[in-house]
């Protein structure tokens, strides 16, 4: 049996392990680097600020006429202890179904995503603890329509992607136009909500606000929700389906709804709809209670009509009916019982 190590031996062993981890290229150093990278992505991508004192940017904003070439720079930083190889590309952007900004997949870029180019710098190798500034260009086609064109530059490495937003505005007439469509009421009770669709009919991005007004035929008028900003950004040509909670909706009424959407620079858009608020579960139970007695009465009448003639309780036939009809002379029972031809 080996003797237990002394405290001095343990201290020396710990020092040797730390020294091995500090030496590059050793298995211990690789394990330490992987452990450090596991706590974070290990690299970042952001717009270049040009200097440490410049204001930090979170996205790119570019503007110019159709047919021009615009330039900007992306900053990549490797904060980890191992080398990174990052690939760069441009991508179109769109709205998610709930109105959030989203980057489209790598394939199929048709708008600004196909206008962005990193040239020979589309693949960048970053040594540990280094920073690289990568220039890129946006070549606006001569026939590009005026207005906002959302996009992003995407950096990818090791299955991870980081997108940086690009807001490009092509010079020309700006049109802000908004419509409200497909208004309906869903749910019951506290879960009642008004569903609707907002459509950006213009060529600039919109940040809309919505007001909801309801007027009941039985319960009078009530403002369900005053005008308030929506947590969405509606990009040009896009549509989003949204719902507005309505916890105070009446349980039984015929309600007229009016939704008004507004956005900076756009004319107010209004849509109306009519909805019946009926507690169908209670109505079905009440209807069943009324229908069952009536159905039982109908079945009873039909059963009586289908009984055989001899069991319907018909009255006994009179003397004329038994003798052969109304034109046959009546014969008394005493005469009918006597033998014919007998003398009295």
Kinemage of the C-alpha trace (Angstrom):
@kinemage 1
@onewidth
@group {chain A} dominant
@subgroup {mainchain}
@vectorlist {calphas} color= white
{ca unk a 1} P 0.000 0.000 0.000
{ca unk a 2} L 1.409 3.385 -1.063
{ca unk a 3} L 1.819 6.058 1.600
{ca unk a 4} L -0.521 9.047 1.508
{ca unk a 5} L 0.974 12.093 -0.284
{ca unk a 6} L 2.188 14.868 1.940
{ca unk a 7} L 0.850 18.456 1.579
{ca unk a 8} L 4.202 19.478 0.035
{ca unk a 9} L 3.848 16.801 -2.665
{ca unk a 10} L 0.316 17.916 -3.471
{ca unk a 11} L 1.462 21.526 -3.900
{ca unk a 12} L 4.230 20.477 -6.316
{ca unk a 13} L 1.773 18.377 -8.350
{ca unk a 14} L -0.642 21.294 -8.653
{ca unk a 15} L 2.180 23.592 -9.818
{ca unk a 16} L 3.199 21.098 -12.522
{ca unk a 17} L -0.379 20.875 -13.781
{ca unk a 18} L -0.663 24.658 -14.013
{ca unk a 19} L 2.632 24.860 -15.902
{ca unk a 20} L 1.467 22.212 -18.400
{ca unk a 21} L -1.795 24.050 -18.989
{ca unk a 22} L 0.121 27.262 -19.704
{ca unk a 23} L 2.314 25.674 -22.401
{ca unk a 24} L 0.727 25.968 -25.867
{ca unk a 25} L 0.135 22.829 -27.866
{ca unk a 26} L -0.160 20.470 -24.902
{ca unk a 27} L -3.337 18.441 -24.260
{ca unk a 28} L -3.803 20.255 -20.983
{ca unk a 29} L -3.666 23.622 -22.757
{ca unk a 30} L -6.243 22.493 -25.342
{ca unk a 31} L -8.553 21.255 -22.590
{ca unk a 32} L -8.227 24.574 -20.765
{ca unk a 33} L -9.007 26.512 -23.954
{ca unk a 34} L -12.064 24.380 -24.678
{ca unk a 35} L -13.286 24.901 -21.119
{ca unk a 36} L -12.877 28.664 -21.484
{ca unk a 37} L -14.713 28.673 -24.843
{ca unk a 38} L -17.574 26.625 -23.405
{ca unk a 39} L -18.546 29.612 -21.282
{ca unk a 40} L -19.022 31.906 -24.293
{ca unk a 41} L -19.010 32.070 -28.085
{ca unk a 42} L -15.308 32.925 -28.305
{ca unk a 43} L -15.735 35.542 -31.052
{ca unk a 44} L -17.878 38.557 -31.876
{ca unk a 45} L -19.027 40.480 -34.969
{ca unk a 46} L -20.100 44.141 -34.906
{ca unk a 47} L -19.916 47.309 -37.000
{ca unk a 48} L -16.491 48.898 -36.897
{ca unk a 49} L -16.428 52.178 -34.951
{ca unk a 50} L -13.121 53.372 -36.406
{ca unk a 51} L -11.621 54.270 -33.026
{ca unk a 52} L -12.036 53.422 -29.375
{ca unk a 53} L -13.560 56.843 -28.640
{ca unk a 54} L -16.189 56.624 -31.398
{ca unk a 55} L -19.806 55.855 -30.523
{ca unk a 56} L -20.599 52.172 -30.597
{ca unk a 57} L -22.880 51.069 -33.449
{ca unk a 58} L -25.224 48.112 -33.246
{ca unk a 59} L -26.199 48.086 -36.939
{ca unk a 60} L -25.205 49.491 -40.317
{ca unk a 61} L -27.052 52.380 -41.946
{ca unk a 62} L -26.308 53.096 -45.611
{ca unk a 63} L -28.048 55.475 -48.010
{ca unk a 64} L -27.541 56.484 -51.599
{ca unk a 65} L -29.103 56.630 -55.054
{ca unk a 66} L -29.661 53.662 -57.311
{ca unk a 67} L -26.561 52.637 -59.258
{ca unk a 68} L -24.102 53.650 -56.539
{ca unk a 69} L -21.579 51.567 -54.553
{ca unk a 70} L -21.637 52.011 -50.756
{ca unk a 71} L -18.923 50.874 -48.347
{ca unk a 72} L -18.617 50.007 -44.663
{ca unk a 73} L -16.535 47.779 -42.370
{ca unk a 74} L -17.233 44.831 -40.088
{ca unk a 75} L -15.118 44.197 -36.977
{ca unk a 76} L -14.377 40.607 -35.916
{ca unk a 77} L -12.788 39.824 -32.540
{ca unk a 78} L -11.473 36.459 -31.359
{ca unk a 79} L -11.702 36.489 -27.560
{ca unk a 80} L -10.752 32.834 -27.125
{ca unk a 81} L -7.501 30.907 -26.842
{ca unk a 82} L -7.695 29.038 -30.154
{ca unk a 83} L -7.719 30.020 -33.788
{ca unk a 84} L -11.042 30.769 -35.494
{ca unk a 85} L -12.025 30.663 -39.173
{ca unk a 86} L -15.076 32.838 -39.839
{ca unk a 87} L -17.015 32.994 -43.132
{ca unk a 88} L -18.940 36.120 -44.123
{ca unk a 89} L -21.951 36.665 -46.400
{ca unk a 90} L -24.858 39.009 -47.067
{ca unk a 91} L -28.467 38.023 -46.386
{ca unk a 92} L -31.944 39.392 -46.996
{ca unk a 93} L -34.098 40.211 -43.979
{ca unk a 94} L -37.798 39.902 -43.299
{ca unk a 95} L -40.432 39.889 -40.557
{ca unk a 96} L -41.276 36.839 -38.487
{ca unk a 97} L -45.013 36.032 -38.182
{ca unk a 98} L -45.156 38.122 -34.983
{ca unk a 99} L -43.304 41.102 -36.472
{ca unk a 100} L -39.703 40.577 -35.323
{ca unk a 101} L -36.657 41.247 -37.522
{ca unk a 102} L -35.297 38.004 -38.978
{ca unk a 103} L -32.501 36.980 -41.356
{ca unk a 104} L -33.356 34.723 -44.250
{ca unk a 105} L -31.365 31.535 -45.012
{ca unk a 106} L -28.096 31.657 -46.934
{ca unk a 107} L -29.632 30.514 -50.203
{ca unk a 108} L -32.007 32.558 -52.304
{ca unk a 109} L -30.862 36.127 -51.536
{ca unk a 110} L -32.614 38.384 -54.055
{ca unk a 111} L -32.496 41.870 -52.563
{ca unk a 112} L -29.722 43.566 -50.575
{ca unk a 113} L -28.321 40.192 -49.526
{ca unk a 114} L -27.164 39.660 -53.104
{ca unk a 115} L -25.811 43.223 -53.320
{ca unk a 116} L -23.369 42.756 -50.396
{ca unk a 117} L -19.868 41.539 -51.180
{ca unk a 118} L -16.791 40.876 -49.020
{ca unk a 119} L -14.620 40.063 -52.019
{ca unk a 120} L -11.554 38.006 -51.157
{ca unk a 121} L -12.197 38.556 -47.425
{ca unk a 122} L -15.272 36.294 -47.337
{ca unk a 123} L -13.222 33.866 -45.189
{ca unk a 124} L -11.184 35.305 -42.308
{ca unk a 125} L -8.751 33.427 -40.038
{ca unk a 126} L -8.463 34.931 -36.560
{ca unk a 127} L -5.576 33.945 -34.255
{ca unk a 128} L -6.342 33.877 -30.512
{ca unk a 129} L -6.993 37.255 -28.907
{ca unk a 130} L -6.887 39.210 -32.159
{ca unk a 131} L -9.203 41.614 -33.943
{ca unk a 132} L -9.746 42.078 -37.669
{ca unk a 133} L -11.581 44.783 -39.610
{ca unk a 134} L -13.152 43.508 -42.833
{ca unk a 135} L -14.431 45.955 -45.497
{ca unk a 136} L -17.485 45.175 -47.610
{ca unk a 137} L -19.437 46.870 -50.358
{ca unk a 138} L -23.112 47.234 -51.239
{ca unk a 139} L -23.637 47.649 -54.980
{ca unk a 140} L -27.093 49.151 -55.522
{ca unk a 141} L -28.502 48.179 -58.942
{ca unk a 142} L -29.503 51.036 -61.266
{ca unk a 143} L -33.101 49.785 -61.285
{ca unk a 144} L -33.372 49.414 -57.495
{ca unk a 145} L -36.693 50.878 -56.259
{ca unk a 146} L -36.517 53.738 -53.751
{ca unk a 147} L -37.192 53.159 -50.080
{ca unk a 148} L -35.950 50.863 -47.318
{ca unk a 149} L -34.242 47.566 -48.115
{ca unk a 150} L -33.552 45.523 -44.938
{ca unk a 151} L -30.622 43.110 -44.903
{ca unk a 152} L -27.829 41.730 -42.718
{ca unk a 153} L -24.211 40.628 -42.827
{ca unk a 154} L -23.793 37.170 -41.339
{ca unk a 155} L -20.643 35.724 -39.769
{ca unk a 156} L -20.503 31.948 -39.271
{ca unk a 157} L -18.037 29.607 -37.571
{ca unk a 158} L -18.372 26.130 -36.118
{ca unk a 159} L -22.151 25.927 -36.504
{ca unk a 160} L -22.736 29.341 -34.905
{ca unk a 161} L -23.980 32.394 -36.821
{ca unk a 162} L -24.067 36.055 -35.815
{ca unk a 163} L -26.037 38.554 -37.890
{ca unk a 164} L -25.521 42.318 -37.934
{ca unk a 165} L -28.415 44.351 -39.289
{ca unk a 166} L -28.038 46.502 -42.412
{ca unk a 167} L -30.543 49.320 -43.034
{ca unk a 168} L -30.209 50.489 -46.631
{ca unk a 169} L -32.309 53.353 -48.028
{ca unk a 170} L -32.297 53.948 -51.753
{ca unk a 171} L -32.870 57.612 -52.574
{ca unk a 172} L -36.212 58.577 -54.071
{ca unk a 173} L -39.831 59.207 -53.050
{ca unk a 174} L -40.687 57.679 -49.680
{ca unk a 175} L -44.194 56.305 -49.197
{ca unk a 176} L -45.563 55.328 -45.798
{ca unk a 177} L -48.815 53.387 -46.190
{ca unk a 178} L -50.539 50.992 -43.783
{ca unk a 179} L -53.726 48.908 -43.865
{ca unk a 180} L -55.624 46.791 -41.313
{ca unk a 181} L -57.267 43.617 -42.602
{ca unk a 182} L -58.866 40.298 -41.550
{ca unk a 183} L -60.402 41.472 -38.254
{ca unk a 184} L -62.083 38.763 -36.157
{ca unk a 185} L -62.777 37.842 -32.522
{ca unk a 186} L -61.380 34.671 -30.953
{ca unk a 187} L -61.852 32.975 -27.599
{ca unk a 188} L -64.276 33.610 -24.736
{ca unk a 189} L -64.194 35.165 -21.301
{ca unk a 190} L -60.835 36.440 -20.099
{ca unk a 191} L -59.138 34.758 -23.086
{ca unk a 192} L -61.046 36.827 -25.669
{ca unk a 193} L -58.781 38.471 -28.248
{ca unk a 194} L -59.212 40.474 -31.436
{ca unk a 195} L -57.187 39.061 -34.344
{ca unk a 196} L -56.102 41.258 -37.234
{ca unk a 197} L -53.443 41.632 -39.931
{ca unk a 198} L -51.271 44.680 -40.564
{ca unk a 199} L -49.901 45.209 -44.075
{ca unk a 200} L -47.160 47.659 -45.051
{ca unk a 201} L -48.254 48.957 -48.457
{ca unk a 202} L -45.426 51.512 -48.699
{ca unk a 203} L -41.663 51.404 -49.251
{ca unk a 204} L -40.379 52.433 -45.804
{ca unk a 205} L -40.306 50.528 -42.505
{ca unk a 206} L -43.110 51.368 -40.057
{ca unk a 207} L -43.489 51.259 -36.272
{ca unk a 208} L -47.286 51.131 -35.885
{ca unk a 209} L -49.653 51.909 -33.021
{ca unk a 210} L -53.178 50.537 -32.591
{ca unk a 211} L -56.442 51.644 -30.966
{ca unk a 212} L -59.447 49.319 -30.524
{ca unk a 213} L -63.031 50.542 -30.011
{ca unk a 214} L -66.078 48.352 -29.423
{ca unk a 215} L -69.786 49.240 -29.406
{ca unk a 216} L -72.322 46.679 -28.206
{ca unk a 217} L -75.956 46.593 -29.283
{ca unk a 218} L -77.047 45.687 -25.737
{ca unk a 219} L -74.312 46.910 -23.455
{ca unk a 220} L -73.521 50.316 -24.913
{ca unk a 221} L -70.125 51.556 -26.106
{ca unk a 222} L -66.745 50.877 -24.515
{ca unk a 223} L -63.156 51.633 -25.553
{ca unk a 224} L -61.435 48.268 -25.227
{ca unk a 225} L -57.862 49.521 -25.753
{ca unk a 226} L -56.660 53.107 -26.299
{ca unk a 227} L -53.951 53.900 -28.855
{ca unk a 228} L -50.668 52.219 -27.899
{ca unk a 229} L -47.421 51.315 -29.647
{ca unk a 230} L -47.041 47.771 -30.951
{ca unk a 231} L -43.812 45.823 -30.311
{ca unk a 232} L -43.267 45.185 -34.029
{ca unk a 233} L -41.412 46.717 -36.943
{ca unk a 234} L -43.265 46.315 -40.208
{ca unk a 235} L -40.878 46.162 -43.151
{ca unk a 236} L -41.903 47.318 -46.640
{ca unk a 237} L -44.249 44.944 -48.429
{ca unk a 238} L -44.600 42.686 -45.387
{ca unk a 239} L -47.691 41.606 -43.437
{ca unk a 240} L -47.958 40.335 -39.865
{ca unk a 241} L -50.852 38.607 -38.091
{ca unk a 242} L -51.360 39.915 -34.549
{ca unk a 243} L -53.857 39.605 -31.685
{ca unk a 244} L -55.044 42.212 -29.225
{ca unk a 245} L -56.262 40.977 -25.799
{ca unk a 246} L -59.821 41.956 -24.868
{ca unk a 247} L -60.445 40.791 -21.295
{ca unk a 248} L -63.583 42.958 -20.883
{ca unk a 249} L -65.476 41.536 -23.850
{ca unk a 250} L -69.234 41.023 -23.230
{ca unk a 251} L -70.516 37.478 -22.755
{ca unk a 252} L -73.642 38.045 -24.849
{ca unk a 253} L -74.006 40.876 -27.338
{ca unk a 254} L -73.690 41.899 -30.958
{ca unk a 255} L -70.497 43.958 -31.021
{ca unk a 256} L -69.246 46.357 -33.684
{ca unk a 257} L -65.454 46.627 -33.704
{ca unk a 258} L -63.300 49.416 -35.063
{ca unk a 259} L -59.494 49.134 -35.252
{ca unk a 260} L -57.358 52.141 -36.145
{ca unk a 261} L -53.651 51.738 -36.901
{ca unk a 262} L -51.255 54.674 -37.171
{ca unk a 263} L -47.567 55.066 -38.016
{ca unk a 264} L -45.251 58.071 -38.443
{ca unk a 265} L -45.769 59.567 -41.888
{ca unk a 266} L -48.706 57.294 -42.775
{ca unk a 267} L -52.394 58.129 -42.885
{ca unk a 268} L -54.517 56.367 -40.222
{ca unk a 269} L -55.893 53.024 -41.368
{ca unk a 270} L -59.254 51.816 -40.042
{ca unk a 271} L -61.022 48.468 -40.319
{ca unk a 272} L -64.441 47.457 -38.932
{ca unk a 273} L -66.095 44.134 -38.186
{ca unk a 274} L -69.188 42.777 -36.451
{ca unk a 275} L -69.056 39.828 -34.069
{ca unk a 276} L -71.722 37.947 -32.120
{ca unk a 277} L -70.713 37.227 -28.549
{ca unk a 278} L -72.754 34.139 -27.586
{ca unk a 279} L -71.875 31.653 -24.819
{ca unk a 280} L -72.388 28.669 -27.098
{ca unk a 281} L -71.794 26.099 -24.371
{ca unk a 282} L -74.607 27.449 -22.199
{ca unk a 283} L -76.848 27.975 -25.211
{ca unk a 284} L -76.353 24.380 -26.294
{ca unk a 285} L -77.219 23.067 -22.834
{ca unk a 286} L -80.296 25.279 -22.588
{ca unk a 287} L -81.409 24.288 -26.091
{ca unk a 288} L -81.063 20.635 -25.228
{ca unk a 289} L -83.246 21.133 -22.144
{ca unk a 290} L -85.981 22.715 -24.281
{ca unk a 291} L -85.797 20.223 -27.124
{ca unk a 292} L -85.964 17.017 -25.092
{ca unk a 293} L -89.589 17.441 -23.830
{ca unk a 294} L -90.789 18.474 -27.262
{ca unk a 295} L -89.047 15.530 -28.896
{ca unk a 296} L -90.644 13.165 -26.382
{ca unk a 297} L -94.135 14.494 -27.231
{ca unk a 298} L -93.555 14.033 -30.961
{ca unk a 299} L -92.397 10.456 -30.458
{ca unk a 300} L -95.487 9.671 -28.349
{ca unk a 301} L -97.882 10.974 -31.042
{ca unk a 302} L -96.113 8.955 -33.708
{ca unk a 303} L -96.323 5.807 -31.577
{ca unk a 304} L -100.087 6.226 -31.134
{ca unk a 305} L -100.620 6.687 -34.836
{ca unk a 306} L -98.755 3.482 -35.613
{ca unk a 307} L -100.928 1.241 -33.293
{ca unk a 308} L -103.162 -1.427 -34.966
{ca unk a 309} L -106.839 -0.401 -35.571
{ca unk a 310} L -108.182 -2.875 -33.029
{ca unk a 311} L -106.105 -1.282 -30.251
{ca unk a 312} L -106.936 2.339 -30.773
{ca unk a 313} L -110.053 2.265 -28.508
{ca unk a 314} L -112.646 2.627 -31.338
{ca unk a 315} L -116.356 2.777 -30.019
{ca unk a 316} L -118.567 -0.355 -30.421
{ca unk a 317} L -120.780 -0.422 -33.532
{ca unk a 318} L -124.507 0.453 -33.116
{ca unk a 319} L -127.458 -1.803 -33.992
{ca unk a 320} L -127.700 -0.435 -37.517
{ca unk a 321} L -124.064 -1.118 -38.217
{ca unk a 322} L -124.348 -4.708 -36.939
{ca unk a 323} L -127.485 -5.390 -39.102
{ca unk a 324} L -125.746 -4.445 -42.313
{ca unk a 325} L -125.942 -0.716 -42.612
{ca unk a 326} L -128.225 2.250 -42.246
{ca unk a 327} L -130.693 1.114 -44.977
{ca unk a 328} L -131.414 -2.292 -43.449
{ca unk a 329} L -134.555 -2.464 -41.221
{ca unk a 330} L -133.910 -2.972 -37.620
{ca unk a 331} L -134.759 -6.408 -36.212
{ca unk a 332} L -135.287 -7.000 -32.543
{ca unk a 333} L -133.252 -9.575 -30.815
{ca unk a 334} L -136.414 -11.575 -29.792
{ca unk a 335} L -137.694 -11.860 -33.377
{ca unk a 336} L -134.350 -12.754 -34.710
{ca unk a 337} L -134.080 -15.621 -32.255
{ca unk a 338} L -137.350 -17.312 -33.241
{ca unk a 339} L -137.433 -20.080 -35.894
{ca unk a 340} L -138.657 -18.866 -39.253
{ca unk a 341} L -142.146 -20.031 -40.281
{ca unk a 342} L -143.209 -20.986 -36.753
{ca unk a 343} L -146.794 -20.053 -35.708
{ca unk a 344} L -147.354 -17.943 -32.685
